[in-house]
Amino acid sequence: VLQKGLKENFADAQVSVVDCPDLTKEPFNFPAKGICGKPRIADVGGVPYLIPIAQKEKVYDLNKVAKDIELPGAFILGAGAVSSRVLGINAELIPIVQTKSEKKPAVNGSYVAQINPADKGCLLEKYSSKYTDCEFGLLANLYASEGQPGKVIEVKANGRTGELNFVSCLRQTLEKHYGEKPVGMGGTFVIQKGKAKIHIMPPEFSACPLNTDEDVNNWLKFFEMKAPLICQPVIVSRDPGFDLRVEHTHCFSHHGEGGHYHQDTSPDSVQYLGYFQPAELLFRIDRPQETHLVGRD
């Protein structure tokens, strides 16, 4: 299903089932070897807690989320916002955490992408270099598993010929094929060659309400960042009525760039390599009662 859909949007696409590579090795350097074992997705909080006005009191903990999704000790990947209570500012969180279990403390391999106060560029830092907690704020889309080796879906796509970004292409392909039945996936992919459009939220929350997508885009800071970028996507083909964010991807690198992935900007030369696992369960945590569809791309 995925290969057929990708070939409509990329010059070359190959999808196969393979053994998950050891994700503790380069370029991932994750705290767990794989993305297999009781795979599940959690959508926590939501964009309505960020806009139109940020509700800074919305703070969560990945160790508690792991228990809430009935997988204490889970290995969690995904995309979210930092806890401004901890950092004192707003920024992009790239969560990569082996949550705590009865036997082991948490291992936080997350990254933070923020606007550098010195030059207004991207400042990417390892979370554990400054902080010891596993908090996040406002919203997160998370893929969780036991972090085990096993069989995964390997996706290769080169040379983008269509308008859709890599993640949207995967999601819309699933939606087209499975229709009403929601299918969720998570994992990691690498933009091996090329460049990508990435945003980072400003350190200050907007004082004025952000009421439209245009307001949001004027508030966000956009960058073109270069490969290799290691990305953590969470995808649900269709919202079954839980007010989900159906796709959300954050990325980091080893050259100081990272943030929220929008699209590659070098369609001719771009190369994607990803490893995905379909999720068995979906959890909706602290769903906003008042909602809207602004700022969801």
Beta strands, then each sheet from edge to edge (+ up, - down):
strand 1: 10-19
strand 2: 40-45
strand 3: 59-61
strand 4: 75-81
strand 5: 92-94
strand 6: 96-98
strand 7: 107-108
strand 8: 111-115
strand 9: 122-126
strand 10: 135-145
strand 11: 151-160
strand 12: 184-193
strand 13: 195-200
strand 14: 221-226
strand 15: 229-236
strand 16: 247-252
strand 17: 259-264
strand 18: 271-278
strand 19: 281-285
sheet 1: 1+ 11- 18+ 12- 15+ 16- 17+ 13- 14+
sheet 2: 3+ 10- 2+ 19+
sheet 3: 3+ 10- 4+ 5- 8+ 9-
sheet 4: 3+ 10- 4+ 6- 7+
end
